[in-house]
Amino acid sequence: MNEDILLTSGMAGAVLDVVHAAVVVMDREGRIVLFNKACQELTGYTVSEVENRYPWDLFILPEETEEVKTVFSKLAAGDFPNNHTNYWLTKSGDRRLVEWSNTALLDDHGAITYVIGTGIDITERSRAERLIETHKIELENLVAERTYKLHKANKKLERMAHKDGLTGIYNRRYCNDTLEREIRRVVRDAKPLSVMLCDVDFFKTYNDTFGHVAGDECLKDIAGIIARTFHRASDMVARYGGEEFIVVLPDISAEEAAVLAENLLEAVWDRNIPNSSSSIADRVTISIGVATIRSDRLFEVASLIRAADQALYEAKNAGRNLVRQRSLNQ
């Protein structure tokens, strides 16, 4: 395209003025030779105010000047088309983010005569995108926070589902699940497994004499004594029903279990919870049935519990505040 045609053609100016995009035409040195209506509306400058001046002297932020000059130099050297985004300063001092698509015009000999920049004001779009991204991050954080809280609540509910509401120790359901796991481990590792069933002696008469509130406090007290006595990570203490408690002791032999059971009897005795309704002592006592098994094949939880229950029955019949024991060989 001939330079005279570009500069003198009213048609070119008219065409550029109806284009919604900002169009700026510069000579090889970077001086502005055409500045369409969209450019004027974007910047607030008139054609006469920008003609023969450099964009970086008028519109470009100081920190972006070198980058824009580099882009222009590449265009003037024949590296076109190219694209870049930068801020333009308006006459009133506002910043507008403009996305540029740049190319060049050549003369009949292939030499670059003009560089043309076509820009779209993406300020509002960019703000909207940033706002969306901010909301997205806030939403992700909110979801993560709610998920974490839900996870904690579920864990709490899970723990509550495993715990006895009165005493705070494990309940019968969790005990049975634990025993199922321990039975598989016993078979796999060929290690002993002992179980204790502990029953509060004369608890019905204790309740009748002192009332249910005192009875509940007594059960909580006994549960605490048992839990403090069996505190290995592998030990499991649970309320098995009413005034009955169970202790699961992995890797504990029959001989060791007998000693531990006697220690528990002594700990309850030493706690000295008054019980004038007892016919064997002036305090609350317990009876304990112990069962121990070592097996190389799977067996039912019920068989181990049944053996401990039979031993407990023997302790009760023998006078209470006693330990009786059974061993299972399978």
C-alpha positions, 0 to 999 in steps of 0.5 A: 500500500502506498504511503500517500494513499494511507495518509490522504485517503478519507475512505481509510479514515472513515473505515477505521472510525466505524471499527469498534476496535481501537486502531493505531497506525505508526510509522517505522519510527513509532510515531502515530499517523492514524488514530481512529475514533475508538482510540480517541474514545478509549484514551480521551485524546484527540487526533491532533493531540497524538499525531506524530507522537510516540505511544510510550510518551502518552499512553504507556505505563513507565514500567511497561515502556521497555516491553512495548518498545521491544514489541514495536522493534520486533514488528518494525524488523518484520516479526509480525503478526504478534500479540501482546497485552498492556495497560494504556493510560487515558488522558484522565489518568485511568488505566485500561487493559488493552489486548493488541493484535499487531501487524505491518504494511509493506510497500511495493518492494516489501519494505515495512512502511507502517505498523498497525495495532488493533486493540480491544479494551478488556478491562471489564472482562479482566475485572470480571475474570478476576472477580470470578477467580476470586469467587472461585477461590472463596468457594473452593475454600468454603467447600474445603472448610465445610468438607473438613468440618463435615469430616470432623463431624462424621468422625465425631459421630463415628466415635460416638457410635462406638462409645457408651453414652453413660461411661464414655468407654467403648460399647458392645458393638465396637467390642464385637468388631474388635474381637472379629479383627483380633481373632483373625490376627490370633490365627495369623500370628499364632498369639494368645487372646484373652478376654475378661467379663467383669460384673458389678456384684449386687448391683441391683440391690445397690440401685434399689438402695441408693437410686439410679443416679448413684448407680450410674455414678458407680458404673462410671467409676468402675469403667474409669478404674478398668480403663486406667488399669488396661491402658496398652494401645492394643487393650480394649475396654467396653461396657458390654451391657448393664453392669457388665464390662469386657476387656479384650487383651491381645497377646496376653496368656492365660497366666498373665490374664489371671494376674491382671484380673486379680490386680483389677479386683484389688483396684476396685476394692481399693477405690472403696465405693461404699455399698451397705447393700452388699452381703460380702463387703462394705464396698462395691466389688466385682467378679471376673470371668477370664477366657484365653484362646490360642488357635491356628484356625478361625473360631467364632467370637461367641465361643470366646465370650461364652467361655468368659461368661461361664467363668464369670458364672463360676466366680459369682457362684463361688462367693463373688469378688473372685476371678475364675478362668477358662482356656479354649484349645482349638 
